[in-house]
Amino acid sequence: MIPRTDAGLRSRRSRTKGARDYQEDSSAFWPAEKRGAGSAELPLTASATRLIAVLADGMGGHTAGALASRMACKNFISAYADLNGSRSDRLIKSLQSANDSIAAEVHANPVLSGMGTTLVAAVFTHEGVEWISVGDSPLLLYRRGEIALLNEDHSLAPELDRMAAEGQMTPEQAKTTRDGTCCGSAVTGDELDLVDVSRKPLMLEEGDYVILASDGLHTLEIAEIERIVSAYANDGAEAVANALIRAVEAIRDPHQDNTTVMAVRPLVVV
């Protein structure tokens, strides 16, 4: 965070079901938000983890996908809170714990075979933010009016975007194909093929936002996300998260996927 200052975090999540009548996204903060409060302000101490944000986008059908995402979030946070060691090691072991919990559930109830979930988790300390992710749920950094993708996209989307840029297909064809593709990696209880983990903490600055989202946020172009966050940045994390969800809903895509947004804002406490 900002050197030689006491700092805090303000966080908020917001979600929409899109065109579906069920929700397969799950998300959680640790420490949990106070009941009835829309945000949490947390002072950063010398070395403690002050906030964990986890988001999962389930797959495998209504019941199975929702169960997988809930289990992944719950078991990731539970494992991380009980572990010691470096944060990168704890992130990897917590992801494995979430994956193992899904494997055990499928073994106990084979009808759930094929269920899985994406997972993106961010850990905030006085040193900044560290993360781990599997799948295509984006982790975004907003800084000085611009958005950057922090984690890898484990889907076909980057390749489709490249093909569109090179004229091998139209942008419309790329979007249609992208909407129908599956993740190249997911938390399913099997061996994890692709995992993105940060190598060191990313220092955060006053005015930054860190945004975790399910892939329904891809309905918005990056330029539109930048515009929305810029417009609501001074109003806080709750305003940013809600504005992004409203923008997704306003497009009225008949095939709109579930969308969940978690916004985290570092604060300097004077």
C-alpha positions, 0 to 999 in steps of 0.5 A, a space after each residue: 500500500 502507500 508507504 508510511 501510512 495507516 491504510 484501510 480497504 473498503 469493499 463491496 460486491 454486487 450481482 445479477 442473474 442475467 438471463 437465467 433464473 438461477 445463480 451459479 456465482 458465489 463470492 465471499 470476503 474474509 473477514 465477512 462483511 458485517 450484517 447489514 453493512 455494504 462495505 468494510 473498512 480495515 486498517 492494515 497492520 505490519 504483516 497480517 492479512 487484512 482481507 481475502 476476496 474469493 469469487 467462483 463461477 460454477 458450471 455443470 448445471 443449476 444445482 451442481 454449478 451452484 454447489 461447486 462455486 459455494 464449496 470452492 469459496 468456503 473451502 478456500 477461505 477456511 484453508 487459507 485462514 488455517 495455514 501458515 507460511 508464505 502467502 503464495 504457498 498458502 494460496 496454492 494450498 488453499 486452491 488445492 483444498 477447494 479442488 479436493 473438496 469438490 473431488 470428495 463431493 463427486 466421489 460421494 455423489 457420482 451424479 454430480 460428476 462434471 461439476 466445477 467452477 472457476 476461482 479467483 482469489 485476492 489477498 490484501 496486506 500492507 504489501 499490496 495484493 496477491 492472487 491465484 486464479 483458475 478459469 476465465 473470471 477476471 481480476 482487474 486493476 483500475 489505476 489512474 483511469 485505466 484498467 489492466 487485467 492482472 490474471 491469465 484468461 484460461 479460455 479461448 477468448 485471447 486467441 479469438 481476440 487475436 484472430 479478430 485483430 488479424 482479420 481471420 474472423 470478424 469481431 462479431 464472430 469472435 464474440 459469438 464463438 467466445 460466448 459458446 466456449 468453455 474454460 480451458 481450466 477449472 476447479 473440478 476435483 481433477 488435476 488442475 491443468 492451468 493455474 495463475 498465481 502472482 509471483 510477488 505482491 502488487 503495491 496498491 496506490 490511493 485511488 486504485 480499485 481491484 475488481 474481481 468478477 465473473 465472466 458476465 462482466 465481459 459483456 462490457 468493453 474495457 473502455 466502458 469499464 474504465 469510464 464507469 469506474 472513473 465516474 464512480 471512483 470517488 463514491 466508493 466501492 459500493 457505487 462502483 460495483 453497483 454501477 458495473 452491474 447496472 451497465 451489464 443489465 442495461 445492455 439487455 443481452 438475451 443470453 446474458 450470463 450471471 455476473 458478480 462484481 467484487 470491488 476493493 478500494 484501498 484507503 488512506 486513514 488520516 
